[in-house]
Amino acid sequence: MQNNPKDSANFEDIYVSFYPRLKRFAQEYVVNEEDAENIVQDAFMDLWTKREFLSSQINLTAYLFTNIKNRCIDFHRHRIVVLNATHAMQEEFELAMQMKLQSLEALDEQIISDANIETIIDNAIQSLPERCRQIFVMNKIEGKKQKLIAEELNISLNTVENQMSIAYRKLREILKDYLPILFFLLI
């Protein structure tokens, strides 16, 4: 058999001859049969697209096995990146859960049962700048949508959104010791 993949008949012979060996080789390194098949198929696609540039003097066996080896290396590098990203996301999630747990554990029961909680929140809302307070009350207390608030006050929706952002930031600062409760009351 001639080792020149330039014409389709020779390419088909090469494919039939090499595919089983290349698949076994790839499967030794990637374990999953489907992944091994994909790697070998990609190697043959690469061979087909480069067929015009390949010399008839190349060692086709060495070329194909080297191609498979490199693809297996790339496969594992990609999996390592994916696993590291997954691990980082899991760590971030665990950290967030730990922070929530610590926040709940640190929550003073006195705060929850304090009859003055409404007064504390009302004082915090009253400390907001007038326009900011008006928009916040219309949205969170009266339950109006931001678009409706913008129409009623004859201001842009963007202004309403900005004022709500300012209100949240200021309330977070003022009520930092009451954040767990604030979260549940204002959402």
N, C-alpha and C positions, 0 to 999 in steps of 0.2 A: 504494500500500500504506500502510495506517495504521501508525504507529510506536508502537502501544500493545501491549505484550506481555501484557496482562491476561488475554486468553482464549487457549486453546490453539491455535486456528486461526491467529491472528495471530502467536503465538509461533513456530509451525512455519514460517510464511512468513519471519519475521525470521531464524530459524536457517538456513534454506536460503539466504537472500539474503546473510547476513553471514559464515557459517562459512568459506568458502574465502578470503575477503580477510583475515579475522582470523587464520586459520592461517598464511597467507603472512607476515603482519606479525610474528606471534610467532616463526615459524621464522627470520626474519632475525636475531633477537636470541638465540635459544636454540639454534640450529643443528639440533639433533636433532628429527626430525619427530615422534617419539612425545611428547617433552616439549612441543612446540608444540601438539599435539592435546590433551594433558592440560590445558594452560593454557587453551585455548579452551573446552574442555568445562566446566572449572571456572567460567569467566566466564559461560557460559550457565546453569549451575546457579545462580550468584549472581543473575543476571537473573531467573530463574524464581522463586526464593525471595523476591525483593524486588518482584515484579510488582505486588502490591497497593499498595505504597507509592510506586511510580513514577508520576509525573504523565504524562499524555498529551502534555504540552508539552515533555518533555525531548528534547534532541537525542540520539537513540538512537545515531547513528554516533559522536559524540564520547564518549558514555558507554561504549560497548563498547570503542573503541580505547584510551581512558584506562584502563579496567579491565584490558585485555590488557597495556598498558605497565606498569602497577603490578605485575601478576603476574610479568612478565618481570624486573622489578627485584627483587622478592622471591625469585624463582628464583635469580638470580645472587648475591644476598646469602647465601642458604642454601648455595649451592655454595662460596662463599668460606669460610664458617664450617667446612664439612665438609673442605675442602682444608687449611685451617689446622690443624684438629684432626688430620688425617692426617699432616701435616708434623710437628707436635709429637710425635706418637707415634713417627714414624720417627726423629726426632732423639733421642728418649729411648732407643729401641732401639739406635741407633748408639752413643750414649754408654755404654750398658751393655756393648755388645760391645767398645768401646775399653777400658773398665775391666777386663774379663776378659782382654783381650789384654795390657794393661800388667801385670796381676797375674801372668799366666803368664811374661811376659818378666822380671819382677822376681824370680820364684821362684828362689831360690838352689838350684843343683843339689846343693849339700852337704846341704841339708835332706832332699832326696829320698833320697839315698844314705846318710844318717846312720843308723847302726845303732841309735842311741839314740832314734829317733822313737817307738818303742813306749813307752819309758821316759818320754819327754816327755809323751805323751798320758796314760799311766797316772798320772803325777804330777798332771796337770791334773785328771783325774777324781777322784783321791784328795783333792784340795783342795776338792771340793764339800762342802756340808753333808751330814751323814749320810743323812737321809731323801731328799734330792735325789739323792745319789750312788746310793743303793739303787734308786730308781725309774729313773734313767738307765741303770744297768747292766742291770737287768731288761729294759728296753725295747731298748736299742741293742746290748748285748753278748749277752744271752740270747735276744733276738728275740721277746720276749713283747709281745702287744698291750696297749694301755693299759687296755682294759676288763678284761682278765684280771689285770693288775697291781692295779687298783682292788679287784677281788674278793679276791685273795690277801692284800692288805694291809689289807683291810676299811676302805678309804677311798673317797671319791667320785671319779668319773672326772674331775671338774673339778679336784680336788686333784692328780691325776696330771698333767693337762695343764699346770697352773700350775707344778708342780715341773720338768717337762720344759722349760718356757719359761725358768725360772730357770737350769737347767743349761746350756741353749744360750747364754744371755746371758753367764754367768760363763765358760764355755769359750771363747767368742768373745774375751772380754777377755784371758784367760790365754794363749790360743794365737793371738793376732792376727798374729804373724809366721809362723804355720804354717797360716793359713786355707785356702789352696788345697788342701793335703793333708787337713786336717781335714774339708773339705767332702766329699771323695771317700771318706774312711774311715768317716764317721759317717752317711752317707745310705744 
